[in-house]
Amino acid sequence: MEKEKGNIMYIFTYILSWLTGIIVFITEGQKNPRLKFHSLQAIFLGIIATIIDLVLFFIPFLGPFLAFLIWVYGMYISVKAYNGEDIKSPIIGDYAAKYSGYSP
């Protein structure tokens, strides 16, 4: 199976992490296993970023900074996916592959 290239949905999936991940999962993810994988991975990354931000809320700048770094990592994954290369994040990528039925 040849991986699709140039689909802007991969970038859209990671823009607002869990929010756009849910939108893509519901709308397009059911038709495309690769897109379903990336939407689940974006949702999981967004949840982790939110938890880190909430837990480290009392340490000025640390929580938001780490959440921002996770978002940048997600955008890196999205650009790679747009170009046809899949990146599976450590740990959460295994769950995304398991629940999407797509293994990069």
Sequence and secondary structure as in RCSB ss.txt:
>XXXX:A:sequence
MEKEKGNIMYIFTYILSWLTGIIVFITEGQKNPRLKFHSLQAIFLGIIATIIDLVLFFIPFLGPFLAFLIWVYGM
YISVKAYNGEDIKSPIIGDYAAKYSGYSP
>XXXX:A:secstr
       THHHHHHHTTHHHHHHHHHHTTTT HHHHHHHHHHHHHHHHHHHHHHHTTTSTTHHHHHHHHHHHHHH
HHHHHHHTT     TTHHHHHHHHHT   
